[in-house]
Each structure stands twice: as structure tokens, then as C-alpha cells.
Amino acid sequence: MPINITRMKKDKINNIRNSWLEHSDTQNKKELFRISNVYVNKHSERQLIQVLELAECGKTFLLDGHFQITDFSCNPYHEFLATISCTFLKRNPNKILICGGGDGVTLSKLYKIQPSSFVDLVEYDQEVIETSKKYLYDWNDSIFEKSYGEIIIGDALTFIDGCDNKTYDSIICDITPPHSGCNPKFWTKDFLNKLIEKLKGEGNIVMLGDNIDIKSTINSEFMKIAKELFQTTMPIINPFTGTSLFFLCDRKIDINGFIEEVLYSCPDSFENISIDSLNAAIYLGKILIK
């Protein structure tokens, strides 16, 4: 039976109180954000999709009431995600898998780095793609109009189970962690083993973890699992967003070599990545994730 990755809440969500957004990503803690404008506020067949203008965050994309991207986090988060994924890609063209990422921003960043790559993007909800085309085009550079990447609508877990004839040089899991309502099966040894089977030799996986400001055991538990399976497990805390990323590779890589390759892969237009920012990201990761 296919695993459904719907964000756990079956009842329709009503998180708007007059001109305020009620938000909670940690137990027993609620935040209120002032809403300046409502672009999208609709329930698809699978989830609540919202694009709101918030006084504190600018334009904000939410799924089932959970923050996905804001004006302030969009570029630095996705620049790190895409550039780190392209580290050590030597084949041309390369094959890349994105699990999630229906906002299109990761796809648009890959297009700047690897325009000749073959990319499969597996998005759970067609309505997310349609919303991104209409309301997030300034974030994703209208990537869905450029015929870059194959868009597959479906459950990423089911896709991984069924794509026996496909392997990838890099796999990006652009999926929110369990505290944001996503299926915890993504952060398991079983799922990582399935991803390993889809990796080409010397391939890598970039996985999103918890934000460092949120008290969660996901990061440390994931590190323990990853270290059993990969020669290199590098925790990276994006210094601009506080977002945890994990770079997992099937061969041993030293930090200096990693930084050198990331900077080599990075386009000049990526303003948030430098030697200093990478050193800070890796240093924070080593300190905060044990």
C-alpha cells in the first residue's frame, strides 16, 4: 500500500484570525504574524496552500499552516541547497532528483548551475505547482515555463520504491521535517538505504533537517543513522537562515576539498556563498549537531 505523505492533519485548517496568522511549529508555542495581503488561501484535495504577505517576513509560502519559504529565506536557503548538491558532479550531463520542491526555487537554482542536467522533480500536489507558477514566479524565475526538468506528481516515497530503472548523481530532499507535518518516514534508515540504491558511484544526497532554533531530536538522530551508511556525513547550518542541511556522500571527503568544490560549482550570481559563509556553516553544524 503506498505511503501517503499528507501533512498529518485531516481536518481543514483555519489559521487566519482577522488580520493575523496563527502559527505553531513547536508544541505549546504559538506565534502571531500580521497579514498585509492574502494572495492564496485555499484547500486543495491534499492540503492547505497559502501565499500571504506578512509584515515581519514579506511574502510567505505555507503548506498546512507551516512555513515553507519567505522573502527573506528564499535565496540563501535554496542557494546552499542547490550548490551543495552539485558538489563533485563530474558527469555531463548529470542526473538529479528533487523530492519535494514544488515551489520551483531549487529547480531554478539548479538551472543556473547545471542547465544541461536531467532533473526529476517529484511533487506531492499538482496545486502547489500551479500556485508556484502564478504567485512564486519571482522566486523561481518562471522555471516551469522553461521546460527544464521532468515534473512528476506523486508521493516521493512511492516514486523511490517504483523507479527501478533510474539512478542519480545527486538527490535533493527539499522536504520539511516532521515537526512541520511531513511524514517522519523520510528521516529513517530504511528511506536512506532506498536512496543509496538510486545513487550512482560517488553520488551524494542533500537532506533538509530541523531549524537549529527548534528543539528537536531529528538532527542528532539523523546524524547517527547517516554515519552508519555514508563515508562522509557533513552537517551544515546555513548561517543566513539557521536551516540544517546534511551532505551525505559515498566516499570520504575532507572539509577543505568540500569547500573548494562548492565554490567551484557556485555561479557568480549566488550572493550568499563564500569561503567565510561555508566555514561558518560547517563549523556551526559540527558544534550544534553531535
C-alpha positions in Angstrom: 0.0 0.0 0.0 1.5 3.4 -1.0 2.6 5.6 1.9 0.7 8.9 2.0 2.8 11.9 2.9 0.0 14.3 3.6 0.9 16.6 6.4 -0.9 14.6 9.0 -3.9 16.9 9.7 -7.1 15.5 8.2 -9.5 18.4 9.2 -9.5 21.7 7.3 -7.2 24.2 8.8 -8.2 27.7 9.7 -5.2 29.6 10.9 -6.2 33.2 10.0 -7.7 35.3 12.7 -8.9 38.6 11.2 -5.7 40.2 10.0 -3.4 37.8 11.9 -1.8 34.5 11.0 -1.6 32.0 13.9 1.4 29.7 13.5 2.9 26.9 15.6 5.9 24.7 14.8 6.7 23.7 18.3 4.5 22.1 21.0 2.7 24.6 23.3 4.1 27.6 21.4 2.0 29.9 19.2 3.1 32.9 17.2 1.1 35.6 15.6 2.1 37.4 12.3 0.3 40.4 10.9 -1.1 39.8 7.5 -0.7 42.6 5.0 -2.2 40.8 2.0 -3.6 37.4 1.1 -2.6 36.1 -2.4 -3.7 32.4 -1.9 -5.7 30.8 0.8 -7.2 27.5 -0.4 -7.5 23.8 0.4 -6.5 21.5 -2.4 -7.6 17.9 -2.2 -4.4 17.2 -0.2 -3.5 20.3 1.9 -4.0 23.9 2.8 -2.0 26.1 0.4 -1.3 29.7 1.4 0.7 32.6 -0.1 0.5 35.6 2.3 2.2 38.9 2.7 3.4 39.1 6.3 4.6 42.3 7.9 7.6 40.5 9.5 8.5 38.2 6.7 7.4 39.6 3.4 5.8 37.2 1.0 5.4 33.8 2.7 4.5 30.4 1.3 2.8 27.9 3.7 1.5 24.4 3.5 -1.0 23.2 6.1 -0.1 26.2 8.2 3.7 25.5 8.2 6.2 28.0 6.8 8.0 26.7 3.7 9.7 29.9 2.3 9.7 33.6 3.0 11.1 36.5 1.0 14.0 36.6 3.4 14.9 32.9 3.4 14.2 32.1 -0.2 17.6 32.9 -1.8 20.1 31.9 0.9 18.3 28.6 1.7 18.0 27.4 -1.9 21.4 28.7 -3.0 23.0 26.5 -0.3 20.8 23.5 -1.2 21.4 23.6 -4.9 25.1 24.4 -4.8 26.0 21.8 -2.2 24.0 19.2 -4.3 26.2 20.0 -7.3 29.4 19.4 -5.5 31.6 16.7 -7.1 29.3 16.3 -10.1 31.7 15.4 -12.8 29.5 13.8 -15.4 27.9 16.0 -18.1 25.0 15.9 -18.3 24.2 14.9 -14.8 21.0 13.3 -13.4 19.5 14.9 -10.3 16.4 14.0 -8.3 14.4 16.5 -6.2 12.0 15.1 -3.7 9.5 17.9 -2.9 10.4 21.4 -4.1 7.1 22.2 -5.8 7.8 25.9 -5.3 10.3 25.5 -8.1 13.1 27.5 -6.5 15.6 24.6 -6.1 14.9 23.7 -9.7 15.6 27.3 -10.8 18.9 27.4 -8.9 20.0 24.1 -10.4 19.2 25.6 -13.8 21.8 28.3 -13.2 24.4 25.8 -12.2 23.6 22.7 -14.3 21.4 23.8 -17.3 22.2 20.6 -19.2 21.3 18.2 -16.4 18.4 15.9 -16.4 16.2 16.6 -13.4 13.3 14.7 -12.0 11.2 16.7 -9.5 8.6 14.7 -7.5 5.9 16.9 -6.0 3.1 15.6 -3.9 0.4 18.1 -5.0 -0.3 19.5 -8.5 -1.9 22.5 -6.9 1.4 23.5 -5.4 2.9 23.6 -8.9 0.0 25.7 -10.2 0.2 28.1 -7.3 4.0 28.4 -7.8 3.5 29.3 -11.4 1.1 32.1 -10.6 2.4 33.5 -7.4 6.0 32.4 -6.9 7.4 33.2 -10.3 9.6 36.0 -8.9 11.2 33.4 -6.6 11.6 30.6 -9.2 12.4 32.8 -12.2 9.3 31.2 -14.1 11.2 27.9 -14.2 8.1 25.9 -15.1 7.8 27.8 -18.4 11.4 26.8 -19.4 10.8 23.1 -19.9 13.7 22.3 -17.5 13.2 19.1 -15.5 10.5 16.5 -15.6 7.7 17.2 -13.1 6.2 14.1 -11.5 3.1 14.4 -9.4 3.1 11.8 -6.7 4.3 10.5 -3.4 8.1 10.7 -3.2 8.3 7.6 -1.1 6.3 5.6 -3.6 8.3 7.1 -6.5 11.6 5.9 -4.9 10.1 2.4 -4.4 9.0 2.2 -8.1 11.8 3.8 -10.1 13.8 0.7 -10.6 15.4 1.8 -13.8 16.6 5.2 -12.6 19.8 6.3 -10.8 21.0 9.7 -9.9 24.3 11.6 -9.4 22.6 13.7 -6.7 19.4 13.5 -4.7 18.0 16.6 -3.0 15.3 16.1 -0.3 13.6 19.5 -0.2 11.0 18.3 2.2 10.2 19.9 5.6 11.0 17.9 8.7 8.3 16.1 10.9 7.6 19.0 13.2 6.3 20.8 10.1 3.8 18.0 9.5 5.7 15.9 6.9 6.0 12.1 7.1 8.7 11.0 9.5 9.5 8.0 7.3 11.8 10.3 5.3 14.2 10.5 8.2 14.7 6.8 8.7 17.4 4.3 7.9 15.0 2.5 5.6 14.5 5.5 3.4 18.2 6.4 3.3 19.0 2.9 2.2 16.5 3.2 -0.6 18.1 6.5 -1.7 21.6 4.8 -1.7 20.3 2.2 -4.2 19.4 5.1 -6.5 22.8 6.8 -6.3 25.4 6.5 -9.0 29.0 5.9 -7.9 30.4 8.8 -5.9 26.9 10.3 -5.7 25.6 12.5 -2.9 22.4 13.3 -1.0 21.5 16.6 0.4 18.8 16.4 3.1 16.9 19.1 5.0 16.9 18.9 8.8 15.4 20.9 11.6 16.0 24.5 12.1 18.5 25.0 14.9 16.1 27.2 16.9 13.6 24.4 17.2 14.1 21.9 20.0 14.1 18.5 18.2 16.0 15.3 18.2 15.6 14.9 14.4 19.1 16.4 13.6 21.1 14.3 16.1 19.2 11.1 15.4 19.5 11.5 11.7 23.3 12.1 12.0 23.6 8.7 13.9 21.8 6.9 11.1 23.6 8.7 8.3 27.1 7.9 9.8 26.3 4.2 9.6 25.6 4.4 5.9 27.9 7.1 4.3 31.6 7.7 4.4 31.0 11.4 4.6 28.2 12.9 6.7 28.6 16.6 6.9 26.1 18.7 9.0 25.8 22.3 7.6 23.9 25.1 9.4 23.1 27.8 6.9 24.3 31.0 8.7 21.7 33.1 6.9 18.6 31.1 7.8 19.5 28.7 10.7 18.4 25.8 8.4 20.1 22.5 8.9 21.3 20.6 5.8 23.1 17.3 5.6 25.6 16.5 2.9 25.9 12.7 2.6 28.4 11.1 0.2 29.5 7.5 -0.5 33.2 8.5 -0.4 35.5 10.2 2.1 35.8 14.0 1.6 37.8 16.4 3.7 36.3 19.8 4.6 38.8 21.8 2.6 38.1 19.8 -0.5 34.4 20.1 0.0 34.6 23.9 0.3 36.8 24.1 -2.8 34.3 22.1 -4.8 31.3 24.0 -3.6 32.9 27.3 -4.6 33.9 25.9 -7.9 30.2 24.9 -8.5 28.8 28.2 -7.4 27.8 30.7 -10.1 28.9 34.3 -9.7 25.2 35.3 -9.3 24.9 33.4 -6.0 25.5 36.2 -3.4 25.2 34.2 -0.2 28.0 31.7 -0.7 31.7 32.4 0.1 34.6 30.8 1.9 33.5 32.5 5.1 29.9 31.5 4.9 30.8 27.9 4.2 33.3 27.7 7.0 30.7 29.3 9.3 28.0 26.8 8.1 30.2 23.7 8.7 31.6 25.0 12.0 28.1 25.6 13.4 27.0 22.2 12.1 29.8 20.4 13.9 29.2 22.3 17.1 25.4 22.1 17.2 24.8 18.6 15.8 26.6 15.8 17.6 
